[in-house]
Amino acid sequence: MLEQIDHRGKRFTIDDAIVDEIGDEHSRRAGTLEQQAQREARELERARAVAGPAGANLRWSPSL
């Protein structure tokens, strides 16, 4: 049991199982966000590889 005090100063307890559930959910979310970040980093690297060096494929035209 975890004892807390609410915004009114009233004491209450939280069951350890609930605390564990919340921690598990946060861990799942963190894992999901980490996977998403890794996917986005790979996509960015692929896009950079396709684009090549900055400015290599650009041609200046006076009509633009």
N, C-alpha and C positions, 0 to 999 in steps of 0.2 A: 504494500500500500504506500502510496505517495501522498503526503499531505501538502495541500496548497492553500493559498488565501486568495479569494476572489476580489474584484474591484471594490466591493463594499466592506472588505475586511473580514468577511465570514470564512471560517475554515471549512475545507472539504477534503475528501480523500479521493484518489484515483487508483483504481485497481491496476496492479502491475501488468496484467494481461492487456489492458487497454493501452498502456504506455508502450508495451512491446508491439502491439498492432500498429500504433502510430509510427514507431520507429521503422517497422518493416515497410510500411507504405512509403515513408520518406526514402528508404533505401531503394525501393523499386523505382520511384520517380527519378532518383539520382542516376540509377543505372540506365534508365530509358533516355534521360537527357544526355548522358555520356555517349551512348550509342548514336544518338542523333548528331551530336557534335562531331563524332568521328566520321559519320557518313558525309556531313557537310564539308569537312576538311578534305576528304577524298574527292568529292565533286569539284571543289575549288582547284585542287591539284590537276585534275583531268582537264578542267576548263583552261587553266594556265598552259598546260601542255599543248592543247589544241590551238590556242591563240598564238603561241610562240613568243619570242622576245617582243617587248613593247615597241611598237612602231615599225616592226620589220615588214608588215604587210600593208602599211599605209603609204599612199602616194599623194603628194600634194598636187592639187590642180588649181590653176588660177581662176577657173570658172566657178569654183565653189565659194 
